[in-house]
Amino acid sequence: MKKLGVLLIAGLIVAPAFADEIDAATVEKIEAYLASIECQMDPDDIEVEDDVYDLDDVICKGGNQFDIKLDKDLKEVSRKAE
């Protein structure tokens, strides 16, 4: 019975991580957008926060690094140099 309780608690801790999982089609669209502006990133660094896609550690042509935020329609809403 203790093991079941531990598993249930572990499931509650891990479950929120899956709530904001990004589907493969959206990742492809984000990568296509980044390629169009001559940038790239590790898809594992894409997060969803309040209906905004937060792209961490985006590397663009010339070696500049940014954090970029895209709205739900994948339109850029902010870019912050790192």
The first five atom37 places (N, CA, C, CB, O) and aatype in JSON, in Angstrom:
{
  "aatype": [12, 11, 11, 10, 7, 19, 10, 10, 9, 0, 7, 10, 9, 19, 0, 14, 0, 13, 0, 3, 6, 9, 3, 0, 0, 16, 19, 6, 11, 9, 6, 0, 18, 10, 0, 15, 9, 6, 4, 5, 12, 3, 14, 3, 3, 9, 6, 19, 6, 3, 3, 19, 18, 3, 10, 3, 3, 19, 9, 4, 11, 7, 7, 2, 5, 13, 3, 9, 11, 10, 3, 11, 3, 10, 11, 6, 19, 15, 1, 11, 0, 6],
  "atom_mask": [
    [1, 1, 1, 1, 1],
    [1, 1, 1, 1, 1],
    [1, 1, 1, 1, 1],
    [1, 1, 1, 1, 1],
    [1, 1, 1, 0, 1],
    [1, 1, 1, 1, 1],
    [1, 1, 1, 1, 1],
    [1, 1, 1, 1, 1],
    [1, 1, 1, 1, 1],
    [1, 1, 1, 1, 1],
    [1, 1, 1, 0, 1],
    [1, 1, 1, 1, 1],
    [1, 1, 1, 1, 1],
    [1, 1, 1, 1, 1],
    [1, 1, 1, 1, 1],
    [1, 1, 1, 1, 1],
    [1, 1, 1, 1, 1],
    [1, 1, 1, 1, 1],
    [1, 1, 1, 1, 1],
    [1, 1, 1, 1, 1],
    [1, 1, 1, 1, 1],
    [1, 1, 1, 1, 1],
    [1, 1, 1, 1, 1],
    [1, 1, 1, 1, 1],
    [1, 1, 1, 1, 1],
    [1, 1, 1, 1, 1],
    [1, 1, 1, 1, 1],
    [1, 1, 1, 1, 1],
    [1, 1, 1, 1, 1],
    [1, 1, 1, 1, 1],
    [1, 1, 1, 1, 1],
    [1, 1, 1, 1, 1],
    [1, 1, 1, 1, 1],
    [1, 1, 1, 1, 1],
    [1, 1, 1, 1, 1],
    [1, 1, 1, 1, 1],
    [1, 1, 1, 1, 1],
    [1, 1, 1, 1, 1],
    [1, 1, 1, 1, 1],
    [1, 1, 1, 1, 1],
    [1, 1, 1, 1, 1],
    [1, 1, 1, 1, 1],
    [1, 1, 1, 1, 1],
    [1, 1, 1, 1, 1],
    [1, 1, 1, 1, 1],
    [1, 1, 1, 1, 1],
    [1, 1, 1, 1, 1],
    [1, 1, 1, 1, 1],
    [1, 1, 1, 1, 1],
    [1, 1, 1, 1, 1],
    [1, 1, 1, 1, 1],
    [1, 1, 1, 1, 1],
    [1, 1, 1, 1, 1],
    [1, 1, 1, 1, 1],
    [1, 1, 1, 1, 1],
    [1, 1, 1, 1, 1],
    [1, 1, 1, 1, 1],
    [1, 1, 1, 1, 1],
    [1, 1, 1, 1, 1],
    [1, 1, 1, 1, 1],
    [1, 1, 1, 1, 1],
    [1, 1, 1, 0, 1],
    [1, 1, 1, 0, 1],
    [1, 1, 1, 1, 1],
    [1, 1, 1, 1, 1],
    [1, 1, 1, 1, 1],
    [1, 1, 1, 1, 1],
    [1, 1, 1, 1, 1],
    [1, 1, 1, 1, 1],
    [1, 1, 1, 1, 1],
    [1, 1, 1, 1, 1],
    [1, 1, 1, 1, 1],
    [1, 1, 1, 1, 1],
    [1, 1, 1, 1, 1],
    [1, 1, 1, 1, 1],
    [1, 1, 1, 1, 1],
    [1, 1, 1, 1, 1],
    [1, 1, 1, 1, 1],
    [1, 1, 1, 1, 1],
    [1, 1, 1, 1, 1],
    [1, 1, 1, 1, 1],
    [1, 1, 1, 1, 1]
  ],
  "atom_positions": [
    [[0.82, -1.19, 0.0], [0.0, 0.0, 0.0], [0.86, 1.26, 0.0], [-0.93, 0.0, 1.2], [0.51, 2.25, -0.64]],
    [[2.0, 1.23, 0.72], [2.9, 2.38, 0.73], [3.42, 2.68, -0.67], [4.07, 2.14, 1.69], [3.52, 3.84, -1.07]],
    [[3.75, 1.63, -1.4], [4.27, 1.83, -2.75], [3.24, 2.53, -3.64], [4.67, 0.48, -3.38], [3.6, 3.4, -4.43]],
    [[1.97, 2.16, -3.5], [0.92, 2.8, -4.29], [0.84, 4.28, -3.96], [-0.43, 2.12, -4.03], [0.69, 5.11, -4.86]],
    [[0.93, 4.62, -2.68], [0.9, 6.03, -2.26], [2.06, 6.8, -2.84], [0.0, 0.0, 0.0], [1.89, 7.93, -3.31]],
    [[3.24, 6.21, -2.8], [4.42, 6.87, -3.36], [4.26, 7.07, -4.86], [5.69, 6.04, -3.06], [4.6, 8.13, -5.37]],
    [[3.74, 6.08, -5.55], [3.53, 6.2, -7.0], [2.5, 7.28, -7.3], [3.07, 4.86, -7.59], [2.67, 8.04, -8.25]],
    [[1.44, 7.35, -6.52], [0.43, 8.38, -6.75], [1.01, 9.77, -6.54], [-0.77, 8.17, -5.83], [0.74, 10.68, -7.33]],
    [[1.8, 9.94, -5.49], [2.43, 11.24, -5.23], [3.41, 11.57, -6.34], [3.16, 11.23, -3.86], [3.44, 12.71, -6.81]],
    [[4.2, 10.62, -6.77], [5.15, 10.84, -7.87], [4.4, 11.22, -9.14], [6.02, 9.58, -8.11], [4.85, 12.09, -9.88]],
    [[3.27, 10.58, -9.4], [2.47, 10.9, -10.58], [1.94, 12.32, -10.53], [0.0, 0.0, 0.0], [1.88, 12.99, -11.56]],
    [[1.56, 12.78, -9.36], [1.07, 14.15, -9.22], [2.18, 15.17, -9.44], [0.45, 14.35, -7.85], [1.93, 16.25, -9.96]],
    [[3.38, 14.82, -9.05], [4.51, 15.73, -9.23], [4.92, 15.78, -10.7], [5.71, 15.28, -8.36], [5.25, 16.85, -11.21]],
    [[4.9, 14.65, -11.38], [5.33, 14.57, -12.78], [4.23, 15.03, -13.73], [5.75, 13.15, -13.12], [4.54, 15.59, -14.79]],
    [[2.97, 14.82, -13.4], [1.85, 15.11, -14.31], [1.86, 16.53, -14.86], [0.57, 14.88, -13.6], [1.62, 16.69, -16.06]],
    [[2.12, 17.58, -14.07], [2.11, 18.92, -14.65], [3.12, 19.11, -15.78], [2.38, 19.93, -13.58], [2.9, 19.94, -16.67]],
    [[4.2, 18.39, -15.77], [5.2, 18.52, -16.83], [4.62, 18.11, -18.18], [6.44, 17.66, -16.51], [5.01, 18.64, -19.22]],
    [[3.68, 17.17, -18.16], [3.08, 16.71, -19.41], [1.93, 17.6, -19.86], [2.6, 15.29, -19.26], [1.52, 17.53, -21.02]],
    [[1.41, 18.42, -18.98], [0.25, 19.26, -19.3], [0.57, 20.26, -20.42], [-0.23, 20.01, -18.06], [-0.3, 20.57, -21.23]],
    [[1.79, 20.75, -20.46], [2.16, 21.76, -21.44], [3.05, 21.18, -22.55], [2.87, 22.91, -20.76], [3.81, 21.91, -23.18]],
    [[2.95, 19.9, -22.77], [3.76, 19.26, -23.8], [3.37, 19.82, -25.17], [3.58, 17.71, -23.77], [2.2, 20.06, -25.44]],
    [[4.34, 20.03, -26.0], [4.13, 20.64, -27.32], [4.13, 19.54, -28.37], [5.22, 21.71, -27.63], [5.03, 18.7, -28.41]],
    [[3.12, 19.55, -29.24], [3.02, 18.51, -30.26], [4.09, 18.72, -31.34], [1.61, 18.5, -30.88], [4.6, 19.82, -31.53]],
    [[4.39, 17.64, -32.04], [5.46, 17.65, -33.05], [5.19, 18.66, -34.18], [5.62, 16.26, -33.64], [6.12, 19.28, -34.68]],
    [[3.94, 18.81, -34.57], [3.61, 19.75, -35.65], [3.94, 21.18, -35.25], [2.13, 19.64, -36.04], [4.44, 21.96, -36.06]],
    [[3.66, 21.53, -34.0], [3.97, 22.88, -33.52], [5.48, 23.09, -33.45], [3.33, 23.12, -32.14], [5.97, 24.16, -33.8]],
    [[6.2, 22.08, -32.99], [7.66, 22.18, -32.94], [8.21, 22.41, -34.35], [8.29, 20.9, -32.31], [9.11, 23.23, -34.53]],
    [[7.68, 21.7, -35.33], [8.13, 21.88, -36.72], [7.86, 23.3, -37.22], [7.43, 20.87, -37.64], [8.7, 23.89, -37.9]],
    [[6.69, 23.85, -36.88], [6.36, 25.21, -37.29], [7.29, 26.22, -36.62], [4.9, 25.54, -36.94], [7.72, 27.19, -37.25]],
    [[7.61, 26.0, -35.35], [8.53, 26.89, -34.64], [9.92, 26.81, -35.27], [8.61, 26.53, -33.13], [10.56, 27.83, -35.49]],
    [[10.37, 25.6, -35.57], [11.68, 25.44, -36.21], [11.7, 26.09, -37.59], [12.05, 23.95, -36.32], [12.72, 26.67, -37.97]],
    [[10.61, 26.0, -38.34], [10.54, 26.64, -39.66], [10.61, 28.16, -39.51], [9.23, 26.24, -40.4], [11.29, 28.83, -40.29]],
    [[9.92, 28.7, -38.51], [9.98, 30.15, -38.27], [11.42, 30.55, -37.94], [9.02, 30.56, -37.12], [11.93, 31.53, -38.49]],
    [[12.06, 29.8, -37.05], [13.43, 30.13, -36.67], [14.36, 30.07, -37.89], [13.93, 29.17, -35.58], [15.23, 30.93, -38.04]],
    [[14.19, 29.08, -38.74], [15.01, 28.98, -39.94], [14.8, 30.19, -40.85], [14.7, 27.67, -40.7], [15.73, 30.66, -41.5]],
    [[13.56, 30.69, -40.9], [13.26, 31.85, -41.75], [13.95, 33.13, -41.27], [11.76, 32.07, -41.82], [14.18, 34.05, -42.06]],
    [[14.27, 33.18, -39.98], [14.98, 34.35, -39.45], [16.44, 34.01, -39.15], [14.29, 34.86, -38.17], [17.13, 34.73, -38.42]],
    [[16.9, 32.9, -39.74], [18.29, 32.43, -39.65], [18.72, 32.17, -38.21], [19.22, 33.45, -40.28], [19.78, 32.6, -37.77]],
    [[17.86, 31.45, -37.5], [18.14, 31.08, -36.12], [17.86, 29.59, -35.94], [17.29, 31.92, -35.13], [17.22, 28.95, -36.78]],
    [[18.34, 29.04, -34.83], [18.09, 27.64, -34.5], [18.17, 27.46, -32.99], [19.09, 26.71, -35.22], [18.71, 28.3, -32.28]],
    [[17.64, 26.33, -32.52], [17.68, 26.04, -31.1], [17.39, 24.56, -30.89], [16.67, 26.91, -30.32], [16.96, 23.86, -31.81]],
    [[17.63, 24.11, -29.68], [17.29, 22.75, -29.29], [15.79, 22.73, -28.98], [18.16, 22.27, -28.06], [15.35, 23.48, -28.1]],
    [[15.0, 21.9, -29.66], [13.56, 21.86, -29.41], [13.2, 21.55, -27.95], [12.93, 20.83, -30.31], [12.1, 21.88, -27.5]],
    [[14.11, 20.93, -27.22], [13.86, 20.65, -25.8], [13.8, 21.93, -24.97], [14.95, 19.73, -25.25], [13.33, 21.9, -23.83]],
    [[14.26, 23.04, -25.53], [14.25, 24.32, -24.82], [12.99, 25.15, -25.11], [15.48, 25.12, -25.18], [12.95, 26.34, -24.8]],
    [[11.98, 24.53, -25.72], [10.71, 25.21, -25.96], [9.79, 24.91, -24.79], [10.06, 24.76, -27.32], [9.55, 23.75, -24.45]],
    [[9.27, 25.97, -24.17], [8.34, 25.81, -23.06], [7.07, 26.6, -23.34], [8.99, 26.28, -21.73], [7.08, 27.55, -24.12]],
    [[5.97, 26.2, -22.71], [4.72, 26.93, -22.82], [4.44, 27.57, -21.47], [3.53, 25.99, -23.27], [4.41, 26.9, -20.44]],
    [[4.23, 28.88, -21.49], [3.91, 29.62, -20.27], [2.79, 30.6, -20.59], [5.18, 30.37, -19.71], [2.98, 31.51, -21.41]],
    [[1.64, 30.43, -19.97], [0.51, 31.34, -20.15], [0.17, 31.55, -21.63], [0.81, 32.69, -19.5], [0.06, 32.69, -22.09]],
    [[0.02, 30.47, -22.37], [-0.31, 30.51, -23.81], [0.74, 31.22, -24.65], [-1.64, 31.2, -24.0], [0.44, 31.7, -25.74]],
    [[1.97, 31.27, -24.15], [3.09, 31.86, -24.9], [4.17, 30.8, -24.99], [3.63, 33.17, -24.21], [4.49, 30.13, -24.01]],
    [[4.74, 30.65, -26.19], [5.87, 29.72, -26.37], [7.14, 30.47, -26.02], [5.93, 29.15, -27.83], [7.47, 31.49, -26.63]],
    [[7.86, 29.96, -25.03], [9.1, 30.57, -24.56], [10.26, 29.77, -25.15], [9.18, 30.61, -22.99], [10.46, 28.6, -24.8]],
    [[11.02, 30.39, -26.05], [12.14, 29.74, -26.73], [13.43, 30.21, -26.07], [12.14, 30.05, -28.27], [13.83, 31.36, -26.23]],
    [[14.06, 29.31, -25.34], [15.29, 29.65, -24.63], [16.52, 29.29, -25.45], [15.34, 28.92, -23.28], [16.55, 28.3, -26.17]],
    [[17.53, 30.13, -25.33], [18.84, 29.87, -25.93], [18.76, 29.7, -27.46], [19.44, 28.62, -25.32], [19.31, 28.75, -28.01]],
    [[18.09, 30.63, -28.11], [18.02, 30.64, -29.57], [19.3, 31.28, -30.1], [16.75, 31.43, -30.08], [19.66, 32.39, -29.71]],
    [[19.98, 30.57, -30.99], [21.22, 31.07, -31.59], [20.91, 31.53, -33.02], [22.34, 29.97, -31.58], [20.37, 30.77, -33.83]],
    [[21.25, 32.78, -33.3], [20.96, 33.34, -34.63], [22.26, 33.58, -35.4], [20.16, 34.65, -34.5], [23.35, 33.54, -34.84]],
    [[22.09, 33.83, -36.7], [23.23, 34.1, -37.57], [24.11, 35.17, -36.93], [22.76, 34.54, -38.98], [23.61, 36.18, -36.44]],
    [[25.39, 34.95, -36.94], [26.33, 35.87, -36.32], [26.68, 35.47, -34.89], [0.0, 0.0, 0.0], [27.54, 36.08, -34.26]],
    [[26.01, 34.43, -34.38], [26.33, 33.92, -33.05], [25.58, 34.58, -31.91], [0.0, 0.0, 0.0], [25.83, 34.27, -30.74]],
    [[24.68, 35.51, -32.22], [23.92, 36.15, -31.15], [22.92, 35.17, -30.54], [23.18, 37.4, -31.68], [22.33, 34.35, -31.25]],
    [[22.73, 35.26, -29.23], [21.83, 34.36, -28.52], [20.68, 35.16, -27.92], [22.58, 33.58, -27.43], [20.88, 36.24, -27.37]],
    [[19.46, 34.61, -28.04], [18.26, 35.3, -27.58], [17.32, 34.35, -26.86], [17.54, 35.96, -28.74], [17.4, 33.13, -27.02]],
    [[16.44, 34.93, -26.06], [15.23, 34.26, -25.59], [14.11, 34.93, -26.38], [15.04, 34.38, -24.0], [13.97, 36.15, -26.37]],
    [[13.32, 34.12, -27.06], [12.24, 34.65, -27.9], [10.92, 34.1, -27.39], [12.45, 34.27, -29.41], [10.83, 32.94, -27.0]],
    [[9.9, 34.95, -27.4], [8.56, 34.53, -27.04], [7.65, 34.66, -28.25], [8.01, 35.35, -25.85], [7.66, 35.66, -28.96]],
    [[6.85, 33.6, -28.48], [5.88, 33.58, -29.57], [4.48, 33.44, -28.97], [6.18, 32.42, -30.57], [4.29, 32.72, -27.99]],
    [[3.51, 34.14, -29.56], [2.14, 33.99, -29.07], [1.56, 32.67, -29.57], [1.27, 35.18, -29.53], [2.25, 31.9, -30.25]],
    [[0.31, 32.4, -29.25], [-0.31, 31.12, -29.62], [-0.41, 30.92, -31.13], [-1.69, 31.03, -29.02], [-0.57, 29.79, -31.59]],
    [[-0.32, 32.03, -31.9], [-0.33, 31.94, -33.36], [1.08, 31.91, -33.94], [-1.1, 33.12, -33.95], [1.27, 32.03, -35.15]],
    [[2.07, 31.74, -33.07], [3.48, 31.66, -33.42], [4.02, 32.96, -34.01], [3.7, 30.54, -34.4], [4.92, 32.94, -34.86]],
    [[3.48, 34.06, -33.57], [3.99, 35.39, -33.95], [4.91, 35.86, -32.83], [2.81, 36.42, -34.19], [4.58, 35.72, -31.65]],
    [[6.05, 36.41, -33.2], [7.02, 36.86, -32.21], [6.46, 38.06, -31.44], [8.36, 37.24, -32.88], [5.99, 39.03, -32.03]],
    [[6.52, 37.96, -30.1], [6.03, 39.05, -29.26], [7.16, 39.71, -28.46], [4.97, 38.54, -28.32], [7.02, 40.83, -27.99]],
    [[8.27, 38.99, -28.31], [9.43, 39.61, -27.65], [10.7, 38.84, -27.99], [9.23, 39.67, -26.12], [10.67, 37.65, -28.32]],
    [[11.79, 39.56, -27.89], [13.13, 38.99, -28.11], [14.08, 39.69, -27.16], [13.6, 39.16, -29.61], [14.19, 40.92, -27.15]],
    [[14.77, 38.88, -26.35], [15.68, 39.44, -25.36], [17.06, 38.83, -25.57], [15.18, 39.17, -23.91], [17.22, 37.61, -25.56]],
    [[18.06, 39.69, -25.77], [19.42, 39.21, -25.95], [19.95, 38.64, -24.64], [20.34, 40.36, -26.45], [19.63, 39.13, -23.56]],
    [[20.75, 37.59, -24.77], [21.37, 37.0, -23.57], [22.83, 37.35, -23.52], [21.2, 35.48, -23.56], [23.53, 36.95, -22.59]]
  ]
}
